[in-house]
Amino acid sequence: MLKVAILAYEQIATFELACAIEIFALPREYKTWYQTDVVCFERAPMSATGGIKITAKPIKSLYRYDTLVIPSWTTNSKHVRLDMAEKINEFAEQGKRIICFCSGAFLLAQLGLLQHRKATTHWRYSDQFQERFPKVNFVNDVLYTHDQNISCSAGSAAALDLGIDIIRKDFGHSIANQVARRLVISPHRSGGQTQYVETPIVKNAGSFSATLDWAIENISEAISVAEMAEQACMSRRSFDRHFKKALGTSPKAWLNQQRINLAKQILEVETLSIEQLANRVGYDNGITLRFNFNKYVGVAPSQYQSQFKSN
C-alpha cells in the first residue's frame, strides 16, 4: 500500500488542499489504494484560505511515507522552517516521489530541488517564478510536468489532471478512468496541453461535441481528420483552426491520443499481437501504433502491458 503525506501549513490554499484530499485521501473500494495522512510540521489548528480552520497530523519525519504532496506554498516569503526543509530534502534524496500543485513549486524551488529539472506552476506566477529561480527548466503554459521523482501541476483544476495521471501510473488506466468519471472530469488531459483557452471559438458547441462523440464511437476504424470535419459540417481548414482553439491540441493529435487510450485499456485486459492491437484501435499497422504509443505514453506497448495487465 502506497503511503502518502499531504503537507499542510498556515494559510494553505483550500482548493488545492481539497484536490489532494480528493485524489489521495478519499477512501475507495479498491483492494489496494493510498493510505494518506494530512501532516504538518507546526502546531495545529491552522488557518486555510477563507478563514477555514484545519487540524493535521503533527510529524517530525517523513520516513514512513512513499509520496509527499505539496498542495501550495506562499509565492512571496523566502522563509522555510528548518526542520521541514531538512526532512523534505532528505525525502527527495531517498528518491521518493514528490508531487506539488500550483504554487507548491515555489517551496521545492526554494529548497533547490528543482534545479535543472522541468517544472511548472500557475500561469499568473510564471514570470515571478522564472525570475526567482532561473536554474529551473521552467515549462510555460502546460498542465503538468514530470521529471524523475518530482511532478508539478499548474494551478487549480490542473491539480486534478496531474492526480489522475498519477493514479494511472500507480493503478492503471481503468481505475484512473473510474476516478475521473466520479470527479466528472476528462479521463485524460496530457501534461502538454495548454493551461487555458481565452476564447472558445466554436459557437455551436453541441454540434462540435457530437463530432467528438462520433469519433470516439468509431475510433477503431481508420477515420481521418477530414471525416471529422465533414461530421462537423466544416471545411478542413476551419475545423483544424476551431479544434485547436477549443481543445488546445490538433485534431490529429487528439485522434492519436484517443487511439492510444483505447490501446492502453485493451492491453490491461487482453493479450494480442501488435498488428491485432493496431487493427483494433484504428491504425494501419503495428509500426505506427508503436511509434505513437511511445510518443504519448513514453514506453513500448509490451512494457506497458507487463506493468498494468490484470492477472
Secondary structure by P-SEA (a helix, b strand, c coil): cbbbbbbbcccccaaaaaaaaaccccccccccccccccccccccccccccbbbbbcccccccccccbbbbcccccccccccaaaaaaaaaaaaaccbbbbcccaaaaaaaacccccccccccccaaaaaaaacccccccccccccccccbbbbcccaaaaaaaaaaaaacccaaaaaaaaaaaccccccccccccccccccccaaaaaaaaaaaaaaaccccccaaaaaaaacccaaaaaaaaaaaccccaaaaaaaaaaaaaaaaaacccccaaaaaaaaccccaaaaaaaaaacccccaaaaaaccccc
